[in-house]
Each structure stands twice: as C-alpha cells, then as structure tokens.
Amino acid sequence: MEKKVLRWLYVYIVLAVLLLSAPYWLWWLKPETELELLIVDDTVPDRSYREHQGLVWLLRAQKYVHRNGETYDAARDYVGFVPKGGGAYEVRPLPNTMDRYDAVYVADTYGVYEEEFVRQRTDGARSAKVHGGLDGETVKALWRFAREGGNTLIAEFNSMAHPTAQEVRASFESLFGLHWTGGDRALFSRFIQPGSAGVGQGELRTTIWDAVCVSRSGNCARG
C-alpha cells in the first residue's frame, strides 16, 4: 500500500514539474519564423538602444530570425545613429536596395542632442541637435519600398514629429494616409516636482505606445 502511494506521489510530482516548466519547453518547441525586418532608429544616444530594444526583445521572444538563422541583435540590426563612445558616432544609412526586406519598422527619428549624448545629462534640457529628424531621402526610400507591392511599413508615432521638416512630414503623411495634428498623448502615473532628484520638468513614468502602419491588406492607422 505504501509503495502504491509513493508511486502516485512521484507521478504527481512529475506532472507538476512538467506543468510548471511548460512555458519553457513549449517555447523551445516553437519553430523559428524567418523575417527580414529593417529597423530605423535615429534616437540612440547610448548603447541601451532604448527606442528599439523592446522590439528586438519581442522578435527574439517570438523566435523571428533572419533568413541565415541569426537571431536579432539590438546593436547590429538597425540603421540610423550609432554611438561609438567618447562622443564619437556614425550614421548607418539605409541600404541602396531594400528588396530583401519583408518589412520596415521606423522606431524613432527624434534624434540625438548634445546634452544627452555629449554631456550625458538626462534632465530633458534643450540643446543643439547632433543628428535627427526624418529626412527626405529616407521618405523617398520608404515610398519606393511601399510601391513594390506586398511590403509592410510600420512607424511609431514619433517618426514624423520635431525636428522633421514640414515638407518631409507632408510626404510621410501622404505615404501613410493620415494627417498628424501635432498632438501627443502620455499617461503620468507619477509626477515629480521640478528639481527633485535631478528631474527637469517632470518625470514620465509610463507612456502610451502608438503606431501607424501600411499593411498588406491596405492602409491602417492607430493613434
């Protein structure tokens, strides 16, 4: 009788372990999906890659990989501003041809500014632009990509805001089939008084994520 009880106890323990570890081994069993995604990010003042790091995490979590089998890497798999350390940087341009890409994701084009990049201040003080703003050549490349048919463009809301020039923004709006009124939304779950712990005009704790896209099924917009 005692042996029978122990046998069932072992069975229950094994089943409990399998159940608790299910997310882990189910993820390993999930097949990889090939996706060539071009990420555009001009707001990379440091190597945290904060504006597209979350996207790369999601791609890895969902097991999207390049056609050569490589997983996505936040430091490698994007074009735009690339900090090198010591105030040095380079700007990775868009590829001459984007035929191999399934989609383009414009993460952020706000840019990098001296106070944050050179002086490493994060209090939001205004300063001279080092690099940033959606430029005309990038928009032309996006138009060509969209006209090829069957391609997907995705852009977060800050892709056409300041310091993008008005004429460039107008072309971007036409591409995505929308009109930006200049509005912006944010959710403050906590607001710190100016001057507290190095905070400038207030600290944004939580933001609302918005995106607009042009999909294979037609135009769409969210905001």
Disulfide bonds with the S-S distance in Angstrom:
Cys213-Cys220 2.26
